[in-house]
Amino acid sequence: MELALVLLLGVTAVCGCGVPSHPPNTNRVVNGEEARPYSWPWQISLESFFPTCGGTLIAPNWVMTAAHCITFHTYNVVLAEHDMNKVEGPEQTIRVEKMILHPKWNKNCPSCGNDIALLKLQTSAVLNDKVQLACLPKQDSALPHNSPCYVTGWGRLYSNGPQATKLQQVLLPVVEHSVCSRSDWWGSSAKTTMVCAGGDSKSACHGDSGGPLSCKGKDGRWYVEGVTSFVDGRGCNTPKRPTMFTRVASFIPWISETLADN
């Protein structure tokens, strides 16, 4: 397992990670806005017959997404995507060769956790100024309460609203577990293997699933701390119901072993 972790860290060290060539616009705090094109260069679109989910490029030939996103037999990953309605030139479309869901994922119980999957690509992505790797956090590291993180994706703009055609970003402050697990918040549905973020007028929404929760580290790099998992059944912007993310730091050993074994 230690060797696998070294290999994972080696990939990001050699290729670099978490420093976009086109830095995101994070100056304004609004309830979602169009992202600066290619400012989240690890964001991918997961597509079968149509776009279904988001995901994160964590190695040239590996993508991380949510286990609940995997419902079809074949998928493509589209990198350097921004406007879904246009072919803008830098997009890379790569077939998924292998899909590995976390062994403890239970599709009948999303709130039980383990909502994470790894996708091996048929060919490696070409890394450039618009396609780059995400940094992953250290094993079991924790985010302080109110840490500013961003969720990105092409999900619905609001509950039952239209699907975004251009990549959106939303600032979601982290809600620490002791708050998120209160009975008037998420209660027992909030696990320590999850990250809660948002919970007021801002949230992810349907279609953002599998995408990254990106948080800036003290070293200036962006780390993908979460995989978008679920929102409240009553709607995307429900008070005291933060968006729930799979906590990547809890799954570093499994990610490392999976990449090493495959």
N, C-alpha and C positions, 0 to 999 in steps of 0.2 A: 504494500500500500504506500509506503514511503517513496519507493521508486516511482510509482504511478503519479504521486503528487509532484515529484521533481520533474517528471516529464511534462505535466500540465503547466507548471510554472515556467519550464523551459520554452514551451511553445510561445507563450505571451512575451517572454523576455526577448526571444529572437525576433519575433514579428512586431513587438511593440503592442501596446494596448491602451485604450482609454483616453487618448489624446486626439480629438478630431482635428482634421486639417481645416475644417470649416466649423469653428466653435459655435455652439448653440447660443441663441439669444435668450438669456435667463434674467434679463433686467426687469421685465414686467411680471407682475403677479395677477393673472386673470384666470377666468374659468375655462381655460383651454384656448389655444391659438395655434395657427399653422406654424410648424417648425421651420426653421431655416433649412433649406434643402441640403441634405447630406451632412447635417450637424450631429446626427446620431448614427454614425456609419456602421454600427454593429446591428442596427435594427433590420430585420428581414420580414418579408411577407411570406406566409406559408399558404400555399395554394394547391387545391386539388382540381375540382371542376370550376372552382371560383375561389377568390381569396377567403380564407377561413379564420386565420389567427395571425399573431405576430410571433417573433422569436428573436434570438440573440446569437450572433456569430461569435463563438468562443475559441475556435481554432479554424484554420483555413478550410478544413473539411468537416467541421462539426457545428451543429446548431443546437441551442437549448430552447425548449418551449414547454408548454404545459401538457401534461399527460391527457387531460380531458379534450385537448384539441385533436388528438389522433383518433379519427373515426372512419377514415377511408383507407384503402389499400395502397394508393399511390399518391405521392406529393411532389411538388416542386418547391424550391426555395427561390425567391426573387430578392436579390441584393441591389443596393443603390436605387431603390424604388422611392419615389416621392409622390407624384401625381398618378393615381391609378388610371386616370382617363387618357393618359398620354404615354407614348413611347418616347422617352426623353434622351435616350442614347447610352447612358452609362450602365443601364440595368444588366445584371447577370442572372440568368435563370439556370438553376442546376437541379437535376433530379435527385431525390432522396433515395439512397441505396438501402439504408437500414434504419429501423425505428426501434428504440429501446425505451420502454416505459419503466418507471421505478417499480421494482417488484412488489412494493407494499401499496401501490396505488389501487384504490377501490372506486370504480366509476360510479357506484351506487352511494358513495359517501364522500363528496368533495370536501366537506368540512373535517374529514379525518386526516387530511394532509397528504403529503407525498405526491402532490400534483406537479410532477416534473418529468420530462422526457428528453432524450438526446437523439438527434438525427444525424446519421453519418451521410455525407454527401458523396455522390458518385465521382465527382472530381472536385479538386480544391478551388476555392474562390481565388480570384486574382485580387490581391490586396493593393489598394491605391488610395488616392485622396478621398474617395467616396465610399470605399469598402474597407473597414478596419475591424480589428478584434476588440471585444469588450474585455476589461479586466474583471477578474472574479475576486471576491473578498477572501480574507483568511478564514480558515475553518473556525466556526463557532464565534466569529466576531459579532458584535452587537452594535446597532445604530442607536445613538442617543435620542431621547424624546425630542420631537420637533425638528429633526434633521431634514433639511430641504432636499427632496428627491423629485425626479421627474418620471412620469409615466408617458410613454409614447405609443402611438398606434393609429389605425384607421377605423377604430370602432365608432359606434353611434355617437353623435354630438351631444345627445341627452337621451333620457329614457324614452323609448319608442320613437326617437327622432331619426333623421336621415343618417346614413353611413357616411363617414368622412371620405372624401376622394383624395385629399392631400394629407400627408402625415401631420398629426396633431401632437402637441405636447401640453402637459398639465403639471403644474407644481403641486406636489402632494407631501405635506409635512408628515414625518413618521409619528405614529402614536405608539408609545411604549406598551409592552405586553400587560403591565399591571393596570393600565387604563383600558386597553382594548378588550381585556377579558372580564371587565366588570359586567354585572348582570344586565345593566341598562345599555351596554354596548354590545359586543359580540358574545359575551359570556364564554361558555365552554367551547364554542366553535373556534375561538382564537387559541391556536396552539403555539408553543414556543418555537416550532419549526416553520412559523409563518411570520411575515412582516405586515403590520397594519399601517396604512398611510392614507391620509385624507380624512374623511368622515364629516365634512361640512357640506359646502356647496360644490366641492370638487371631487371627482372620482374618475376611475376608468369606466368604460361602459362596454356593452356587448360588441364583440369584434376585436377588442383590445387583448383578449386572452392570449397567454403565452408570451406576450411582449415583455420588454425589460422595464424594471424600476431602476433608474440610473441615479447614483448619488456620488457627488464629488468628494474625493478623499483629501486628506491633509496634504498629500503629495501633488495635488493638482490634477490627478487622473480621475476619470469617471469609472466607477465600479458598478456592475450590475448586481444589486443586492437582492432583487426579487424577480419572480416570474409571475405575471398577472394571472390570478387564479379565479376569484369570484367576487361578486358584489351582492348586496342585499336583494332578495327576490322582489321587494316592493319597488325597486328602482335604483338607478345608478347614483343618485345624489341624495341619499337618505342620511339625515343627521345621525351621528353616533354609530354609523355603519361604514367604517372606513373600507376602502378596497383592500381585499386580502391577497397577499402575494406569498408564494412559496419562498421561504428564506434560503437563499442560495448558500449562505455560510454553513447551514446545517447539512448540506449535501455534497460538500467538497470531496470527502473520501469516495463517495459513490461516483461522482463525476470523474475523478481521477482514475479510478479502477476501470470504469467503463471505457474511457478513451484508451487506456493502456491495453485492455483485453481485446479491443476491436480495431 
